[in-house]
Amino acid sequence: MGAVKDANWHEAVIRALKDNEVKLIVYVPDNVLKPLINAVHADDYFTAFTAAREEEAIGIISGAAMAGLKGIVLMQTSGFATLANVLASLCVAAQIPALMMVSERGTLGDFQIGQAIVCRTMRPILETLGIEHHTVTRLDEAHFIVDRTIKQAYLTQAPAALILSPLLTGERS
């Protein structure tokens, strides 16, 4: 049987989420992630809702993970800037497989200085905290990277981040 071909990046993500029984989607609204957010709201498989802040979203999926429910937080790069404390003191310390999907901003011609600064610090923060992270740049690799990152997070009981490059999403700020 041949590989499934996804027409859009968010279809590959949806398939990987379902393949790994990730049912809880907590997000802070973001234009780049809008196709994925709309798709999870339209699919009864998922429970999806907005959080006021990224730290709140991490807390929600962390509690869900402790109860046996798999979840993921969707956010943009600037939102990631608020997470170092909650990731270090909760997710890393308690070995919680908190999954994050971040739409990458501040690169490839993005004109917003705040986004650019956070973009330059995001990966070093993830590395300092020992959080596995992968950048998805191509549609043909999207399902594989998302699928394997989810599996690894739950098998190792460790947080993980998926960074969606503008090369994949084709979006600008």
N, C-alpha and C positions, 0 to 999 in steps of 0.2 A: 504494500500500500504506500503510495507516495505521500510526501509531506503536504500538509494543508497550506494553502496559499491565502494569506490575509491581504485584503485590498487596502487596508488602512492600519496605521500603527495601533490605534486603540482596539481594533479587532484582535490583533495578536495579544495584546495585554489582557483583554477580556478572556480569551481562550486559556491563557496561562493562569489567570486567577481561578477560573473554574476547574482547570486540571488539578489545581492544588487546594481546592475547597476554601479559598479565601472569599468569605461572604460579606464581611463587614468593611465598608468603604467610608472613611471619615475624611473630610476634605475642607480646605479653605479655598473658596472660589478662585479660579484662575482661568483666563481666556485660553491659554494653550491647552490646558487639560479639559476644556469644555466638551470636546467630542467623547472623551472617556467618561466624564461625569454624567453627561446626558445618556450615554449608553447604559451605565449601571443603574440609573434611575428608571430607565425603561424596561429593565430586566428584573423580573420577580425573584430571581436567584439571589440577588444582592439586597442587603440593607445598607442604604447610603444616606448620609446626612452631613450637613455643614457643621463645622466647629467654629467657635469665635476666634480661636488662636491655635497655632500649631502645637503648642505645649499641651493644650487641652486635648487635641486629637491624639497625640502620643499617649496621654494618660488613658484615654478611652480604649484604644486598641491594646494597650498593655494590660488593662483590667480584663478585657475580653480574652486575651491570650492566656491569662492565668485561669480563666474559666473554661478554656478549651476551644474557644472560637478564634478562627484566623481572621485577621484584619490587616488593612493597609491604610496609611495616611497619604493623601495627595496634596501637594503644595508646590509653590514656586520657590525659586532660589532665595528670595529675600526672606521668606518665612522660615527657611532653614536656619537663618542667623539667630533665631530665638531659642534654639534647641539644645545647645551644648550642655547646659546644666541638667535638664531632664534626661537626656540620653546617658550622661555619665553617672548620675546619681540613682537613676531608676533602671533603665533598660540594660545598660552594660553591667552595672553592679548586681542586678537581680537576674541576669541572663534571660532576658525577655526577648523573644524574636520579633521585635517591633520592625515592621516593614514600612519603608518610606519610598514614595515615588515623587521625584522633584523635577519640575519642568525647568530646564536650565536657562537662565537669563544672564545678562551681563557679558555676553560673548558674541562673536561673529557680527559685529556692527551695532550691538545694542547701545543706545545713546544714554542710558540712565546710569549715572555714576554709582548710585547706591547698589544697583544690581551688579555692576561690574566688580565692586569691592567685595561683596558677599560671594560672588562667583569665584573670585581668587582665593577665598578663605575656606570654602565649603569642603573641598577634598582634603586639605591639610587637617581640618578639624576631624573629619571622618577617620583619617589615618591615625591621628593622635589618640582617638578613642578606641582604635582597633576595630572599627566598624567596616565590614566588607561593603564595597560599593562598586557598581559597574555602570558605565555610561553606554546607553543604547543609541547608536548612530544610524543603524540601517534596519529597514523593515524586515529583510530576510533573516536577521539575527534576533529580532525583538522577542519572539516567543521563547526561543532557546534561552536567552539571557534572563528574561523575567522568570521563566519556569525554574531554571537552575538556582537563581538567587533565592527564590522562595523556599525551595527544597533545602538549600544549605542553611538558611536562617532557622528553619524549624528543626533540622537534624542537629545543628550545633547549639541551639538555644541562644542565638545571638542576633542583635539587630542588624539590619542590612538596608542599604539605600540603592535605589535605581534612579539614575539621572538620565532624563530624556533630553538628548541634544536637539538643538534647532535643526541639525542635519536630518533628524528623524521626523520631527513634528512639522517642519517647514514653517514654523510660526516665528513671528517677531513680536516684541512687546506691544 
